[in-house]
Structure formats: structure tokens, C-alpha cells
Amino acid sequence: MCDASANTPQAGAKPVGGLRQRIFNVVGWVAFALLAPPALAMLGLPQVQELIAGRLGGWGSPVALVLYFYGLLFLRVFFGSDQRYTPVLLGYAVSFVYFSNSLDIGFMAWLRELTARAPFLSYPVMSFIAGVAVVFLSNAMSGWKKARWPLDLFMLVILPAAGLVCAGVFLPGLLGF
């Protein structure tokens, strides 16, 4: 006779995860590392981004690095330890909007021009940080088994947008932008 409690982790025990899941969770962290060069360039340290672009040409542009980021993150989601895909897909969509506001993505130039008209949304660094935060949060929320879509919507759309607007209103004066 098979005991069902033998397959469930005990309180305080580490969750059971296969080697494949652990490897692809590391791939997810590598994906986040791809965002470091564009972030550093936005903060006035373009050396790493210039080195990558110099070695890889257009394949090393900030937009290309963001595309690689999404590709690796997709592998992490598909083969990693995610439980729910709704927050991940929602996080991809919302973060792409924020990345479009912070990077020169050709077909999304209309959005960048539109948001530049609103003073509190015209800070690319803040939009980039919001995009990274949304993706990070969406990946964390994908493991929440009992969460539902209204919580996903609030945590991944409403809360980051409100945070971005508040940051655009209050932080520029404090940071000297």
C-alpha cells in the first residue's frame, strides 16, 4: 500500500525539485544578469554595454540583450519550477511596456514619445527598474499556488504603475534629475 504522506514534504523540509528545475532556475538568474549592461549604461556607466556592442555589433545592443533576457526567462519558466503561468505572461507584457519606455525599441517609439510628454513618466531609468521589478515579481508569484488573477493584476499592473508614477513625481527632485 502506498502512503501519500511519503511524497509530500514535511514542515521545514526543503521542497523537492529535480535537477532540471534547479538548472533552469539558474538560467533565470543568468537572464537577469543580461539586464545589467543596459542598466549600467542608463546609470552613466556604459563601458560594459559598449564592450558587448563592440564585440557583438547589433547582437549586443540593449534591445538584443532584453530579447535574450526574455528568451532565457521563457526557458526558465517552461522547464523550471513555476506552478502558474498567468503571472508570468502578465509580467512579460507589462515589463515589455516598461522596457519600451526605457529603451529604443523601434516599433514601440510611439509609446516612448507619448510617455515623454508626461513629466512623471519621462525617466527611462525608473521605467527600466519597474520592468525588472515586474518580471522578478511575476516569477516569484508563479510559485504561489493559491493566488488568483485579481491578485496578479493588482501586484503586476496596478501597484508597479502607481509606484512608477509616484517615483516620477517625488524622486527626481530628491535625486537631482
N, C-alpha and C positions, 0 to 999 in steps of 0.2 A: 504494500500500500504506500502511496506517495504522500508525503507530508507537505502541504502547501507552505508552511512557515519556513521550511528549509530553503526556499527560493527567494524569500523576502529579506531585505537587510534589516538587522536589528537596530534599535535606537542607539545612536552614537557610532555605528559602524559606517565605514565608507561605502558609498553606493557602488554597485557592481557595474563596471564599464569594460568593454572589450578593448583590446589593443588598437583596433581600427578607430574606435571613438576617441581614444586618447591621442592618437596620431593626428586625426583631423581637427581635434580641438587645438593642438599646437599649430596646425596650418592656419587656423583662425587667428591666432596671435601673430603669426608671420604676416597675415593680411593687414592687420592693424599697423605693423611696422612699415608697410609700404606707404602709409599716410604721413609718416614722419618727415620725409623730404619736402613735400608741399607745405606742410605746417611750418617747418623751419623757415622756408622761403618767405612765407607770409609774415613771419615774425622778424624778418630782416637778416636772416642767416641763409642766404641762397647757395652756399658752397656745395652742399650735398646734392641739391637739386640740379645745379649746373654740372656737377661731375657726372651724374646719372644721364642727364640730357646730352652731355658731350660724348659719352661712351655709346649711348643707345640711339641718339638722334630723337626723332619723333616718338619712338617706342619708350622713351624715358621721360616724356613730358608729364606734367602734373595730372592731366586728364587721363593719360595712359595708366599712370600709377593708380588712379582711382578705379579705372576699369579692371586692372589686375586685382585690386582690393576686392571688388565685388565678385570677381571670378573665384578667387581663393575662398572668400567667405561663403559663396554658394557651395563649394566643395565641403567646407566645414559643416554647413547646415545639412547637406544631403547625407554625408557619411558620419557626421559627428553625433552628439548626444542630445539633439533637440527633440522635444516632445511635441511642440505645436509650431505650425508654420505661419499662422496668421500674423503674429507679431513680427516675424522675420520679414515677410513680404511687405507689410505696412512700414516697417523700419527702413527697408530698401527704398521704397517710394519716397518717403518723407526725407530721408537723408540725401537722396539724389536731388531733391529740390534745394536743399541747403547747400550741397556741393555745387549746384548750378549757379547759385548766388555768389559763391566764393571763387570759383574757377571759371576760366574762359572756355565753356563748352559751347561750341559753335551754334548748334540748333536751339540752345536754350538762352541765347543772348537777349532775347526779348524779356525774359524774366529778370535777368541781371539789370537791364536798363530800367525796367519797371520798379524794381526794389531800390535802385539807386535814387529814385525820386523821393522816397520816404527816408528822411534823415536817420531814423532809428533802425532801418534795415540796410543801410549803406556801408556796413562794416564787414568786409569779406572774412576777416579772421573770426569774428563771432559766429558767422554762418557756418564756417568750416568746423568750428568747435561744436556747434549744435548738431551738425551732421554726424560727426564722430560719436557724440554722446547718444544720439538716437540709435545708431547702429549697435553700439555697445549695449544699450538698454534693451533693445529688441532681442538681441541674442541672449541676454540674461533672462528676459521674460519668456523666451521659447521653452525654457525648462519648467516654468510654472504650470503644473498640470491643471490646477483648479481655476485659473484665471479665465476670464471670458473676454469677448471682443470689446465691450464698453470700457473695460479697464485698459485694454490695448490702445484704444482710441484716445483715451484721456492721457495715458502715460507717454504715448509716442507722437501724438499730434498736438493736442491742446497744451499740455504742460511745456514741451520744448518751444512751441511758438510763443507762448506767454513769456517764457524765460528769455527768448531771443529779443522780444520787444522790450522787456524790462532792462536787459543788458544794454540794448541800443539807446535807451533813454537815460539810464543812470551811469553806466561805466565810462563812456567817452570823456566826460568831464573829469572823472576820477583818474583815468589812465592817460589823459592828455592827448586824446585822438583829435 
